Amino acid sequence: MSASCHTMSWMLPLIYWIARFLICNCGSLSSQREIKILKDSSRFQLVTMTCLYIASKASSTQCLTPALLQQISREDFLAEDIEAMEMVILFDLDFHINPPTIVSLAQAYAQ
């Protein structure tokens, strides 16, 4: 797989998870989450970097580490911040980070 195709395989889930997290009305943050995060660029960057971290773990055998993301962020976010946000995002998404399969779509349609 070429580097550009591999990058694209990360980008779609990354954007999807950010959008799902922002519009999720459940979980540990308030129902006005999207407004608060979009107004706070630092928090939005943390969400984006954490989704990148999740995408690397879900899509690659050589995933990014929280320590590397801490360095990339110029120490704006600690590894612990990224790991804590990962748990918030995963819980809010009910750990549903993989797209639906044909079988799950057929089962949903049959019901």
Rosetta blueprint (number, residue, H / E / L):
1 M L
2 S L
3 A H
4 S H
5 C H
6 H H
7 T H
8 M H
9 S H
10 W H
11 M H
12 L H
13 P H
14 L H
15 I H
16 Y H
17 W H
18 I H
19 A H
20 R H
21 F H
22 L H
23 I H
24 C L
25 N L
26 C L
27 G L
28 S L
29 L L
30 S L
31 S L
32 Q L
33 R H
34 E H
35 I H
36 K H
37 I H
38 L H
39 K H
40 D L
41 S H
42 S H
43 R H
44 F H
45 Q H
46 L H
47 V H
48 T H
49 M H
50 T H
51 C H
52 L H
53 Y H
54 I H
55 A H
56 S H
57 K H
58 A H
59 S H
60 S L
61 T L
62 Q L
63 C L
64 L L
65 T L
66 P H
67 A H
68 L H
69 L H
70 Q H
71 Q H
72 I H
73 S L
74 R L
75 E L
76 D L
77 F L
78 L L
79 A H
80 E H
81 D H
82 I H
83 E H
84 A H
85 M H
86 E H
87 M H
88 V H
89 I H
90 L H
91 F H
92 D H
93 L L
94 D L
95 F L
96 H L
97 I L
98 N L
99 P L
100 P L
101 T L
102 I H
103 V H
104 S H
105 L H
106 A H
107 Q H
108 A H
109 Y H
110 A H
111 Q L
